[in-house]
C-alpha cells in the first residue's frame, strides 16, 4: 500500500514538473511574436529563434536518460529544473537577437526533463501499467497549451518581458514541490558496472532508429507546430495574439492531455496497431492542411467565373485538433514500443528516441521559416510534414505490416502481442 501511494505521488509530482518545464520550453512560441516585430526578423530568423531552446533540450536527453538510470530521477530532475531558473529570469533583459539565441540555449535545458521523468515514472509501475503511467506523465506536453493561455495575457497586460519573470518564479516553486512530493528507490537504478558506451550500443539497433523516425513526427512535429501555430494564425487569418493563441491551443492541449489515453490504448491493443492508425490519420490531416488559399478561373457559357478554395479558420482548427489527438496517441505508443522491447534500458533508449524527437522539433521550425521565405506559401510547413509522414508509413509497412495482418481476422491476435 505504501509503495502504491509513493508511486502515485511520484506520478503526480513528475507530471506537474514536466508540464511546467514544457511550458517554459515553448515560451518563444508566444513571446517570439512581439520580439520578431521589435527586431524585424524574417520567417527563417523567427524559426531559428523558436528552435534554439529545442536544440539543447534535445541534445541533453541522452545523457539525462543515462544519468537517470544511474543516479535516479528525483535528484536529476530537481537539479535540472533548478539550473534553468536564472536563465529564464535573464531572458527578460535580452535586447539583441544573439542575446535571445544564447539565453534560449540555457532555457532549453528544461526540455530534457522528458527523458528523466519517463524512466523514473515507469519503474514505479508494473509492466502492464507502464504505458498508461508514461502516458499520464507525457500529458505534461500540455504545458505547450498552458503557455498559450498564460503568456498572451501577460504580453497584452504587461509586455513580453513579464513572461520570463513569471515563468522563473513558477519554475522555482515547482522545484520545491517536486522535491517534497517525490521519492527515490535504489532498486530502480541500473547497476554501476553498466558502462556509458555499453548503453549507447543501442544506437546500432535498427528498431531504435525506426522508433526515432516515428517520434520525430509525433513529438518533433508537435513541438514544431506548437511553436509555429500562433504566428501562423496571426499571419494567415489576421487574428490578434490572444485569439491566435487560444485557437492554437486546440492543437496543443489534446496533443498533450490525451497522451494518457494513448498509453492506455497502447497497453490494450499494442504499440504497433495504435502507431499504424496514428500515421494514417496524420497523413490525411496533413494532406488537407497542405492546400494553400487559392483562386481559379473557369471559362463558362456565361463568361469566366472565379472560385476560391482554401480552409477557413474553423475547418483549419478542426483539422489541427484531430492532428493533435493523433500525435498524442502516437507519442504514447512509441514509448510503449520501448517499454516492451527494452525493459532494462528504458532510460537510455527513451533518451535516444527523445533526442530524435527533439531534433525534429529543432529542425522543423527552421525549415518552416525557410520554406515560407522561399515560396511565400504559409501552408508549405504542412507540405513538409506530409512528406515526412510518408517516409514513416512506408518504413512501417515494410518492417511491420508485411509481417502481420493489421486489418482482418487475425489483426486482434497480433495487436494483443503488443
C-alpha positions as CSV (number, residue, x, y, z in Angstrom):
1,X,0.0,0.0,0.0
2,X,2.8,2.4,0.9
3,X,4.5,1.6,-2.4
4,X,1.3,2.4,-4.3
5,X,1.0,5.7,-2.5
6,X,4.6,6.6,-3.3
7,X,4.1,5.6,-7.0
8,X,1.0,7.9,-7.3
9,X,2.8,10.8,-5.6
10,X,5.8,10.4,-7.9
11,X,3.5,10.3,-11.0
12,X,1.6,13.5,-9.9
13,X,4.7,15.4,-8.9
14,X,6.6,14.4,-12.0
15,X,3.7,15.3,-14.3
16,X,3.4,18.7,-12.7
17,X,7.2,19.3,-13.1
18,X,7.1,18.2,-16.8
19,X,4.1,20.4,-17.5
20,X,6.0,23.5,-16.2
21,X,9.2,22.5,-18.0
22,X,7.3,22.2,-21.3
23,X,5.5,25.5,-20.7
24,X,8.9,27.2,-20.3
25,X,10.4,25.3,-23.3
26,X,7.6,26.6,-25.6
27,X,7.8,30.2,-24.3
28,X,9.1,31.6,-27.7
29,X,6.0,30.3,-29.5
30,X,4.2,33.4,-28.0
31,X,6.8,35.9,-26.9
32,X,8.7,35.4,-30.1
33,X,5.9,37.3,-32.0
34,X,6.5,40.7,-30.3
35,X,10.2,40.0,-30.4
36,X,10.0,39.3,-34.1
37,X,8.3,42.6,-34.7
38,X,10.7,44.6,-32.5
39,X,13.8,43.1,-34.1
40,X,12.4,43.0,-37.6
41,X,13.1,39.3,-38.1
42,X,12.2,37.3,-41.3
43,X,10.4,33.9,-41.1
44,X,13.7,31.9,-41.1
45,X,15.2,34.0,-38.3
46,X,11.9,33.6,-36.3
47,X,12.1,29.8,-36.9
48,X,15.7,29.7,-35.6
49,X,14.7,31.9,-32.5
50,X,11.8,29.5,-31.6
51,X,14.0,26.4,-32.2
52,X,17.0,27.3,-30.1
53,X,15.6,26.1,-26.8
54,X,14.6,22.9,-28.5
55,X,18.2,22.2,-29.6
56,X,19.7,22.0,-26.1
57,X,16.6,20.3,-24.7
58,X,17.1,17.6,-27.3
59,X,20.9,17.2,-27.2
60,X,20.9,16.7,-23.4
61,X,18.3,14.0,-23.5
62,X,20.6,11.0,-24.0
63,X,23.0,11.9,-21.1
64,X,20.0,12.8,-18.9
65,X,18.4,9.4,-19.6
66,X,21.7,7.7,-18.7
67,X,22.2,9.7,-15.5
68,X,18.6,8.9,-14.5
69,X,19.4,5.2,-14.8
70,X,22.5,5.7,-12.7
71,X,21.6,8.3,-10.1
72,X,17.8,8.2,-10.0
73,X,15.1,10.5,-11.4
74,X,14.4,12.5,-8.3
75,X,17.9,14.1,-7.9
76,X,18.4,14.6,-11.7
77,X,15.1,16.3,-12.3
78,X,15.5,18.6,-9.3
79,X,19.0,19.8,-10.3
80,X,17.9,20.2,-14.0
81,X,14.9,22.4,-13.1
82,X,16.9,24.5,-10.6
83,X,19.6,25.2,-13.2
84,X,17.1,26.7,-15.6
85,X,15.7,29.3,-13.2
86,X,18.5,32.0,-13.7
87,X,18.4,31.6,-17.5
88,X,14.6,32.1,-17.6
89,X,14.9,35.2,-15.5
90,X,17.7,36.7,-17.6
91,X,15.5,36.4,-20.8
92,X,13.6,39.4,-19.6
93,X,16.7,41.6,-20.0
94,X,17.7,40.5,-23.5
95,X,17.8,43.2,-26.1
96,X,19.6,41.8,-29.2
97,X,18.9,38.8,-31.4
98,X,22.0,37.0,-30.3
99,X,21.1,37.5,-26.7
100,X,17.8,35.6,-27.2
101,X,19.6,32.8,-29.1
102,X,22.2,32.3,-26.4
103,X,19.9,32.5,-23.4
104,X,17.4,30.3,-25.3
105,X,20.0,27.5,-25.3
106,X,20.1,27.6,-21.5
107,X,16.4,27.9,-21.1
108,X,16.1,24.9,-23.4
109,X,17.6,22.5,-20.8
110,X,14.1,22.3,-19.4
111,X,13.1,20.3,-22.4
112,X,15.4,17.5,-21.4
113,X,13.1,16.7,-18.5
114,X,11.2,14.2,-20.6
115,X,13.9,11.6,-20.7
116,X,14.4,12.0,-16.9
117,X,10.7,11.5,-15.9
118,X,9.9,8.8,-18.4
119,X,12.1,6.0,-16.9
120,X,11.7,7.5,-13.4
121,X,7.9,7.2,-13.5
122,X,7.8,3.9,-15.5
123,X,9.8,2.0,-12.9
124,X,7.3,2.7,-10.2
125,X,4.6,0.7,-12.0
126,X,4.2,-2.9,-13.2
127,X,4.8,-3.5,-16.9
128,X,1.1,-3.8,-17.8
129,X,0.5,-0.3,-16.5
130,X,3.7,1.4,-17.7
131,X,2.1,2.6,-21.0
132,X,-0.6,4.4,-19.0
133,X,1.9,5.8,-16.4
134,X,4.2,7.1,-19.1
135,X,1.2,8.5,-21.0
136,X,0.0,10.4,-17.9
137,X,3.5,11.8,-17.4
138,X,3.8,12.6,-21.1
139,X,0.5,14.6,-20.8
140,X,2.8,17.2,-19.4
141,X,3.2,18.1,-23.1
142,X,0.1,20.1,-22.4
143,X,2.4,22.7,-20.9
144,X,2.5,24.0,-24.6
145,X,-1.2,24.8,-24.3
146,X,-0.8,26.3,-20.8
147,X,1.8,28.6,-22.2
148,X,-0.7,29.7,-24.8
149,X,-3.2,30.6,-22.1
150,X,-0.8,32.4,-19.7
151,X,1.8,34.1,-22.0
152,X,-0.6,36.1,-24.3
153,X,-2.4,37.6,-21.2
154,X,0.9,38.7,-19.7
155,X,2.1,40.1,-23.0
156,X,-1.0,42.2,-23.5
157,X,-1.2,43.4,-19.9
158,X,2.5,43.9,-19.1
159,X,4.6,43.4,-22.2
160,X,6.6,40.3,-23.3
161,X,9.4,40.8,-20.6
162,X,6.9,39.9,-17.8
163,X,6.5,36.4,-19.2
164,X,10.1,35.1,-18.4
165,X,9.9,36.7,-14.9
166,X,6.7,35.0,-14.0
167,X,7.9,31.7,-15.5
168,X,11.1,31.8,-13.5
169,X,9.1,32.2,-10.3
170,X,6.8,29.3,-11.3
171,X,9.8,27.1,-12.1
172,X,11.4,27.8,-8.7
173,X,8.1,26.9,-6.9
174,X,7.9,23.7,-8.9
175,X,11.4,22.6,-7.9
176,X,10.4,22.8,-4.2
177,X,7.0,21.0,-4.8
178,X,8.7,18.2,-6.8
179,X,11.4,17.6,-4.2
180,X,9.0,17.3,-1.3
181,X,6.5,15.1,-3.0
182,X,8.8,12.7,-4.9
183,X,10.7,9.6,-3.7
184,X,13.8,7.5,-4.5
185,X,14.0,3.7,-4.8
186,X,17.6,2.3,-5.0
187,X,16.1,-0.8,-6.7
188,X,15.3,1.3,-9.8
189,X,18.9,2.2,-10.5
190,X,20.9,0.4,-13.3
191,X,23.9,-1.5,-11.7
192,X,27.0,0.6,-11.6
193,X,29.0,-1.9,-13.7
194,X,27.0,-0.8,-16.8
195,X,29.2,1.5,-18.8
196,X,28.3,4.6,-20.8
197,X,29.4,3.1,-24.1
198,X,27.6,-0.2,-23.4
199,X,24.3,1.7,-23.1
200,X,25.0,3.7,-26.3
201,X,25.4,0.5,-28.3
202,X,21.6,0.6,-28.6
203,X,22.1,3.0,-31.4
204,X,23.2,0.1,-33.6
205,X,19.7,-1.5,-33.2
206,X,17.6,-0.8,-36.4
207,X,14.4,-0.9,-34.3
208,X,15.7,2.1,-32.2
209,X,16.3,4.0,-35.4
210,X,12.8,3.3,-36.6
211,X,11.3,4.4,-33.3
212,X,13.4,7.6,-33.6
213,X,11.8,8.2,-37.0
214,X,8.3,7.7,-35.7
215,X,9.0,10.0,-32.7
216,X,10.5,12.8,-34.9
217,X,7.0,13.1,-36.3
218,X,4.6,12.7,-33.4
219,X,6.8,14.6,-30.9
220,X,9.0,16.7,-33.2
221,X,6.1,17.7,-35.3
222,X,4.0,18.5,-32.2
223,X,6.8,20.8,-30.8
224,X,7.4,22.5,-34.1
225,X,3.7,23.2,-34.8
226,X,3.1,24.3,-31.2
227,X,5.9,26.9,-31.7
228,X,4.6,27.8,-35.2
229,X,0.8,28.0,-34.9
230,X,0.3,31.3,-33.1
231,X,2.2,33.3,-35.6
232,X,0.5,31.2,-38.4
233,X,-2.9,32.2,-37.2
234,X,-1.8,35.9,-36.9
235,X,-0.4,35.9,-40.5
236,X,-2.9,33.7,-42.3
237,X,-6.1,34.7,-40.7
238,X,-5.3,38.2,-39.3
239,X,-6.1,37.3,-35.7
240,X,-4.7,39.1,-32.6
241,X,-2.2,37.3,-30.4
242,X,-4.8,36.2,-27.7
243,X,-7.3,34.8,-30.2
244,X,-4.5,33.1,-32.2
245,X,-3.0,31.5,-29.0
246,X,-6.5,30.3,-27.9
247,X,-7.1,28.6,-31.3
248,X,-3.5,27.2,-31.4
249,X,-4.2,25.6,-28.0
250,X,-6.9,23.5,-29.8
251,X,-3.9,21.6,-31.2
252,X,-1.5,21.8,-28.2
253,X,-4.0,20.8,-25.5
254,X,-5.3,17.5,-26.9
255,X,-1.8,16.8,-28.1
256,X,-0.6,16.8,-24.5
257,X,-3.5,15.8,-22.3
258,X,-4.7,12.8,-24.4
259,X,-1.3,11.2,-24.3
260,X,-2.5,9.2,-21.3
261,X,-5.4,7.8,-23.4
262,X,-2.8,6.8,-26.0
263,X,-0.9,5.0,-23.3
264,X,-4.0,3.1,-22.2
265,X,-4.8,2.2,-25.8
266,X,-1.2,1.0,-26.4
267,X,-1.4,-1.2,-23.3
268,X,-4.7,-2.7,-24.5
269,X,-4.2,-3.0,-28.3
270,X,-0.4,-2.9,-28.7
271,X,2.0,-0.3,-29.8
272,X,2.1,-1.4,-33.4
273,X,-1.7,-1.1,-34.0
274,X,-2.0,2.3,-32.4
275,X,1.0,3.7,-34.2
276,X,-0.2,2.4,-37.6
277,X,-3.5,4.2,-37.3
278,X,-1.9,7.4,-35.9
279,X,0.3,7.6,-39.1
280,X,-2.7,7.3,-41.4
281,X,-4.8,9.9,-39.6
282,X,-1.8,12.3,-39.6
283,X,-1.2,11.7,-43.3
284,X,-4.9,12.6,-44.2
285,X,-5.0,15.7,-42.0
286,X,-1.6,17.0,-43.3
287,X,-2.8,16.4,-46.9
288,X,-5.8,18.7,-46.4
289,X,-3.8,21.2,-44.4
290,X,-1.2,21.4,-47.1
291,X,-3.5,23.1,-49.6
292,X,-2.8,26.9,-49.7
293,X,-5.5,29.5,-50.2
294,X,-6.0,29.9,-54.0
295,X,-8.4,31.2,-56.7
296,X,-9.0,29.6,-60.0
297,X,-11.0,30.8,-63.0
298,X,-13.2,28.6,-65.1
299,X,-14.5,29.5,-68.6
300,X,-18.2,29.0,-68.5
301,X,-21.0,29.6,-71.1
302,X,-21.8,32.8,-69.2
303,X,-18.2,34.0,-69.2
304,X,-15.2,33.4,-66.8
305,X,-16.1,32.6,-63.2
306,X,-13.6,32.7,-60.3
307,X,-13.8,30.2,-57.5
308,X,-11.9,30.4,-54.2
309,X,-10.6,27.2,-52.4
310,X,-9.0,27.2,-49.0
311,X,-9.6,26.2,-45.4
312,X,-11.4,28.8,-43.3
313,X,-10.2,29.3,-39.7
314,X,-12.9,26.8,-38.4
315,X,-12.0,23.9,-40.7
316,X,-8.3,24.6,-40.2
317,X,-8.7,24.5,-36.4
318,X,-10.8,21.3,-36.6
319,X,-8.1,19.5,-38.6
320,X,-5.4,20.7,-36.2
321,X,-7.5,19.4,-33.3
322,X,-7.7,15.9,-34.9
323,X,-3.9,16.0,-35.7
324,X,-3.2,16.9,-32.1
325,X,-5.1,13.9,-30.9
326,X,-3.3,11.6,-33.3
327,X,0.1,13.0,-32.2
328,X,-0.9,12.5,-28.6
329,X,-1.7,8.8,-29.2
330,X,1.5,8.4,-31.3
331,X,3.8,9.8,-28.6
332,X,2.5,7.3,-26.1
333,X,2.5,4.3,-28.5
334,X,6.2,4.9,-29.4
335,X,7.2,4.7,-25.8
336,X,5.1,1.6,-25.3
337,X,7.3,0.0,-28.0
338,X,10.3,1.0,-25.9
339,X,9.0,-0.3,-22.6
340,X,8.1,-3.6,-24.3
341,X,11.4,-4.1,-26.1
342,X,13.9,-2.5,-23.7
343,X,12.6,-3.1,-20.2
344,X,16.1,-3.0,-18.5
345,X,17.3,0.0,-20.5
346,X,14.3,2.4,-20.7
347,X,16.3,5.4,-19.6
348,X,18.9,5.2,-22.3
349,X,16.5,4.2,-25.2
350,X,14.0,6.9,-24.2
351,X,16.8,9.4,-24.2
352,X,17.9,8.4,-27.7
353,X,14.4,8.4,-29.1
354,X,13.6,11.6,-27.2
355,X,16.7,13.2,-28.8
356,X,15.5,12.3,-32.3
357,X,12.0,13.8,-31.5
358,X,13.6,16.9,-30.1
359,X,15.9,17.4,-33.0
360,X,12.8,17.1,-35.2
361,X,11.3,19.9,-33.2
362,X,14.5,21.9,-33.7
363,X,14.9,21.4,-37.4
364,X,11.3,21.7,-38.5
365,X,10.6,25.3,-37.4
366,X,13.7,26.5,-39.2
367,X,12.7,24.6,-42.3
368,X,9.1,26.0,-42.0
369,X,10.6,29.6,-41.9
370,X,12.9,28.9,-44.8
371,X,10.1,27.4,-46.9
372,X,7.9,30.5,-46.2
373,X,10.7,32.8,-47.2
374,X,11.4,30.8,-50.3
375,X,7.9,30.1,-51.6
376,X,5.8,32.7,-49.8
377,X,3.3,29.9,-49.0
378,X,2.5,29.5,-45.3
379,X,1.0,26.0,-45.7
380,X,4.4,24.8,-47.1
381,X,5.0,23.8,-43.4
382,X,2.3,21.2,-43.7
383,X,3.6,20.1,-47.1
384,X,6.9,19.3,-45.5
385,X,5.2,17.4,-42.6
386,X,3.1,15.4,-45.1
387,X,6.3,14.2,-46.8
388,X,7.9,13.1,-43.5
389,X,4.8,11.1,-42.6
390,X,5.0,9.3,-45.9
391,X,8.5,8.1,-45.0
392,X,7.2,6.6,-41.7
393,X,4.3,4.9,-43.4
394,X,6.5,3.2,-46.0
395,X,9.1,2.2,-43.4
396,X,6.4,0.8,-41.1
397,X,4.7,-1.1,-43.9
398,X,7.9,-2.9,-44.9
399,X,9.2,-3.7,-41.4
400,X,6.0,-4.4,-39.5
401,X,2.8,-4.5,-41.6
402,X,4.0,-7.1,-44.2
403,X,4.9,-9.3,-41.2
404,X,1.5,-9.1,-39.7
405,X,-2.2,-8.7,-40.6
406,X,-3.3,-5.3,-39.3
407,X,-6.8,-5.3,-40.8
408,X,-8.6,-8.7,-40.9
409,X,-9.4,-11.8,-38.9
410,X,-6.1,-12.1,-37.2
411,X,-5.5,-8.4,-36.6
412,X,-6.6,-8.6,-32.9
413,X,-4.4,-11.5,-32.3
414,X,-1.3,-9.6,-33.4
415,X,-2.3,-6.4,-31.5
416,X,-2.6,-8.3,-28.3
417,X,1.0,-9.4,-28.6
418,X,1.8,-5.7,-28.1
